[in-house]
């Protein structure tokens, strides 16, 4: 199975199990990697005689950029392991390095190779770019020549003293295999470093003696930014500590940035305040519209260039209680990998703006699956002692297989629509278990409302619990929890108040709501949630355009519905 996907994108694929024998086969899947899960099926199950069963696999959208090669096994009654090899390529967001050759009347050429930590760069999606005064003037990707990877770059310019003549040419490298952009790349000719200036028709390097590019310790970090509140962190030391330099591409937007002690704001003309940005610190950044803003939305990515300190230079300190922590690696890691050295204790909590995980006897559990570069997180430590740790340099499980796999993948929301991400600076969390008497209900959506606003919604995680993140600010606002049952949106709890950074329930002691206890005083909010002729799905995840006529069990608006044969 060959998988090619972009970082952050959802991806599923189907694989058939064919039982050619005359008896029921009982099977188990082995060596499932951590980034792969099953949708609506178990890792151990059966397939009837002379039947075919389809398994749907889901790739974690936050699996780190890189190349993966794993083999999972299917073992049946005969205990022979049937292999399935999965080769996956996850690509990152490429830098927007482009040049329009028609704007310039001259050019120069460079033929060279790129080495990263002594290894020749051959990935055809990688790039080297040339810049004059911060403007991209040339881009090249590797091509095979004489069996090796060479970059043939044309650098464009206007060869006059008033424009580009003898202006410094700088270089950047995009390593597509890791999703990392290096700035201030070094160029060497005949083993000696050279400073390149623009000169019409100059030729540097050739295929017999290519110029050599090598990376520096400076990188360009791209941090996702959207309107309203963002929890961000720098994994590099910004080249300038002036906020107007760092946020120069957001000059038409009003901003406020704060940590736990200081803050600064920008009114469209100047920055004021006491905050000095550094690497290894978490910030809450608010981006709002100025009256004269013409852009429909702020730049989707904040570009921050600077030296990337070694992991040992950026320890994370945890004190008892809530901590603001920066995730400084440039690649994604699972929560368990990233926080392994933190020596987490039962009851520890880590949360983002939209998801939460709680540490218990089975490790980290919850809706937060991975930590992402450029993001900030809140960590609640139950340890009475102050402690420090550093993140691993790379993901230890990036291509390794793991035995454990979730019993099913969480599904997307279909009924409730929470408010826009970042509308509020803070949040609180709940771990909820829905029950119907003794039976656990794990097929619903649970949403939290403050007034008429949906402040958060979730479906059950792989362990059947609802990890709910509720956005807000301050304390004291009443919360109403709602779900959808039998086609009606109903209130199921109104006993809690919003308190920033509060947590109610844990993975081992969840906040239990028994739906049977609500049957006599239930409040129906909306009985039109389900249209009987739309949004029908099979248990395998295939959408049906209308209400099915064949008997069986289906998913309709997030609920399991049994269609019986007419008598």
Secondary structure in CASP SS format (residue, H / E / C, confidence):
PFRMAT SS
TARGET T0000
AUTHOR 0000-0000-0000
METHOD secondary structure of the structure
MODEL  1
X C 1.00
X E 1.00
X E 1.00
X E 1.00
X E 1.00
X E 1.00
X C 1.00
X C 1.00
X C 1.00
X C 1.00
X E 1.00
X E 1.00
X E 1.00
X E 1.00
X E 1.00
X E 1.00
X E 1.00
X E 1.00
X C 1.00
X C 1.00
X C 1.00
X C 1.00
X C 1.00
X C 1.00
X E 1.00
X E 1.00
X E 1.00
X E 1.00
X E 1.00
X E 1.00
X C 1.00
X C 1.00
X E 1.00
X C 1.00
X C 1.00
X E 1.00
X E 1.00
X E 1.00
X C 1.00
X C 1.00
X C 1.00
X C 1.00
X C 1.00
X E 1.00
X E 1.00
X E 1.00
X E 1.00
X C 1.00
X C 1.00
X C 1.00
X C 1.00
X E 1.00
X E 1.00
X E 1.00
X E 1.00
X E 1.00
X E 1.00
X E 1.00
X E 1.00
X C 1.00
X C 1.00
X C 1.00
X C 1.00
X C 1.00
X C 1.00
X E 1.00
X E 1.00
X E 1.00
X E 1.00
X E 1.00
X E 1.00
X E 1.00
X E 1.00
X E 1.00
X E 1.00
X C 1.00
X C 1.00
X C 1.00
X C 1.00
X C 1.00
X E 1.00
X E 1.00
X E 1.00
X E 1.00
X E 1.00
X E 1.00
X E 1.00
X E 1.00
X E 1.00
X E 1.00
X E 1.00
X C 1.00
X C 1.00
X C 1.00
X C 1.00
X C 1.00
X C 1.00
X C 1.00
X C 1.00
X C 1.00
X H 1.00
X H 1.00
X H 1.00
X C 1.00
X C 1.00
X E 1.00
X E 1.00
X E 1.00
X E 1.00
X E 1.00
X E 1.00
X E 1.00
X E 1.00
X E 1.00
X E 1.00
X E 1.00
X C 1.00
X C 1.00
X E 1.00
X E 1.00
X C 1.00
X C 1.00
X C 1.00
X C 1.00
X C 1.00
X C 1.00
X E 1.00
X E 1.00
X E 1.00
X E 1.00
X E 1.00
X E 1.00
X C 1.00
X C 1.00
X E 1.00
X E 1.00
X E 1.00
X E 1.00
X E 1.00
X E 1.00
X C 1.00
X C 1.00
X E 1.00
X E 1.00
X E 1.00
X C 1.00
X C 1.00
X E 1.00
X E 1.00
X E 1.00
X E 1.00
X E 1.00
X E 1.00
X E 1.00
X E 1.00
X E 1.00
X E 1.00
X C 1.00
X C 1.00
X C 1.00
X C 1.00
X C 1.00
X C 1.00
X C 1.00
X C 1.00
X C 1.00
X C 1.00
X E 1.00
X E 1.00
X E 1.00
X E 1.00
X E 1.00
X E 1.00
X E 1.00
X E 1.00
X C 1.00
X C 1.00
X C 1.00
X C 1.00
X E 1.00
X E 1.00
X E 1.00
X E 1.00
X C 1.00
X C 1.00
X E 1.00
X E 1.00
X E 1.00
X E 1.00
X C 1.00
X C 1.00
X E 1.00
X E 1.00
X E 1.00
X C 1.00
X E 1.00
X E 1.00
X C 1.00
X C 1.00
X C 1.00
X C 1.00
X C 1.00
X E 1.00
X E 1.00
X C 1.00
X C 1.00
X C 1.00
X C 1.00
X C 1.00
X C 1.00
X E 1.00
X E 1.00
X E 1.00
X E 1.00
X C 1.00
X C 1.00
X C 1.00
X E 1.00
X E 1.00
X E 1.00
X E 1.00
X E 1.00
X E 1.00
X E 1.00
X C 1.00
X C 1.00
X C 1.00
X E 1.00
X E 1.00
X E 1.00
X E 1.00
X E 1.00
X E 1.00
X C 1.00
X C 1.00
X C 1.00
X E 1.00
X E 1.00
X C 1.00
X C 1.00
X C 1.00
X C 1.00
X H 1.00
X H 1.00
X H 1.00
X H 1.00
X C 1.00
X H 1.00
X H 1.00
X H 1.00
X C 1.00
X C 1.00
X E 1.00
X E 1.00
X E 1.00
X E 1.00
X E 1.00
X E 1.00
X C 1.00
X C 1.00
X C 1.00
X C 1.00
X E 1.00
X E 1.00
X E 1.00
X E 1.00
X C 1.00
X C 1.00
X C 1.00
X C 1.00
X E 1.00
X E 1.00
X E 1.00
X C 1.00
X C 1.00
X C 1.00
X C 1.00
X C 1.00
X C 1.00
X C 1.00
X C 1.00
X E 1.00
X E 1.00
X E 1.00
X E 1.00
X E 1.00
X E 1.00
X E 1.00
X E 1.00
X C 1.00
X C 1.00
X C 1.00
X C 1.00
X C 1.00
X C 1.00
X C 1.00
X C 1.00
X C 1.00
X C 1.00
X C 1.00
X E 1.00
X E 1.00
X E 1.00
X E 1.00
X E 1.00
X E 1.00
X E 1.00
X C 1.00
X C 1.00
X C 1.00
X H 1.00
X H 1.00
X H 1.00
X C 1.00
X C 1.00
X E 1.00
X E 1.00
X E 1.00
X C 1.00
X C 1.00
X E 1.00
X E 1.00
X E 1.00
X E 1.00
X E 1.00
X E 1.00
X C 1.00
X C 1.00
X C 1.00
X C 1.00
X C 1.00
X C 1.00
X E 1.00
X E 1.00
X H 1.00
X H 1.00
X H 1.00
X H 1.00
X C 1.00
X H 1.00
X H 1.00
X H 1.00
X C 1.00
X C 1.00
X C 1.00
X C 1.00
X C 1.00
X C 1.00
X E 1.00
X E 1.00
X E 1.00
X C 1.00
X C 1.00
X C 1.00
X C 1.00
X E 1.00
X E 1.00
X E 1.00
X E 1.00
X E 1.00
X C 1.00
X C 1.00
X E 1.00
X E 1.00
X E 1.00
X E 1.00
X C 1.00
X C 1.00
X C 1.00
X E 1.00
X E 1.00
X C 1.00
X C 1.00
X C 1.00
X E 1.00
X E 1.00
X E 1.00
X E 1.00
X E 1.00
X E 1.00
X E 1.00
X C 1.00
X C 1.00
X C 1.00
X C 1.00
X C 1.00
X E 1.00
X E 1.00
X E 1.00
X C 1.00
X C 1.00
X C 1.00
X C 1.00
X C 1.00
X C 1.00
X C 1.00
X C 1.00
X C 1.00
X C 1.00
X C 1.00
X E 1.00
X C 1.00
X C 1.00
X C 1.00
X C 1.00
X C 1.00
X C 1.00
X C 1.00
X C 1.00
X C 1.00
X C 1.00
X C 1.00
X C 1.00
X C 1.00
X C 1.00
X C 1.00
X C 1.00
X C 1.00
X C 1.00
X C 1.00
X C 1.00
X C 1.00
X C 1.00
X C 1.00
X C 1.00
X E 1.00
X E 1.00
X E 1.00
X E 1.00
X E 1.00
X E 1.00
X E 1.00
X E 1.00
X E 1.00
X E 1.00
X E 1.00
X C 1.00
X C 1.00
X E 1.00
X E 1.00
X E 1.00
X C 1.00
X C 1.00
X C 1.00
X E 1.00
X E 1.00
X E 1.00
X E 1.00
X E 1.00
X E 1.00
X C 1.00
X C 1.00
X E 1.00
X E 1.00
X E 1.00
X E 1.00
X E 1.00
X E 1.00
X E 1.00
X C 1.00
X C 1.00
X C 1.00
X C 1.00
X C 1.00
X C 1.00
X E 1.00
X E 1.00
X E 1.00
X E 1.00
X E 1.00
X E 1.00
X E 1.00
X C 1.00
X C 1.00
X E 1.00
X E 1.00
X E 1.00
X E 1.00
X E 1.00
X E 1.00
X E 1.00
X E 1.00
X E 1.00
X E 1.00
X E 1.00
X C 1.00
X C 1.00
X E 1.00
X E 1.00
X E 1.00
X E 1.00
X E 1.00
X E 1.00
X E 1.00
X E 1.00
X E 1.00
X E 1.00
X E 1.00
X E 1.00
X C 1.00
X C 1.00
X C 1.00
X E 1.00
X E 1.00
X C 1.00
X C 1.00
X C 1.00
X C 1.00
X C 1.00
X C 1.00
X E 1.00
X E 1.00
X E 1.00
X E 1.00
X H 1.00
X H 1.00
X H 1.00
X H 1.00
X C 1.00
X C 1.00
X C 1.00
X C 1.00
X E 1.00
X E 1.00
X E 1.00
X E 1.00
X C 1.00
X C 1.00
X C 1.00
X C 1.00
X C 1.00
X C 1.00
X C 1.00
X C 1.00
X C 1.00
X E 1.00
X E 1.00
X E 1.00
X C 1.00
X C 1.00
X C 1.00
X C 1.00
X E 1.00
X E 1.00
X C 1.00
X C 1.00
X C 1.00
X C 1.00
X C 1.00
X C 1.00
X C 1.00
X E 1.00
X E 1.00
X E 1.00
X E 1.00
X E 1.00
X C 1.00
X C 1.00
X E 1.00
X E 1.00
X E 1.00
X E 1.00
X E 1.00
X C 1.00
X C 1.00
X C 1.00
X C 1.00
END
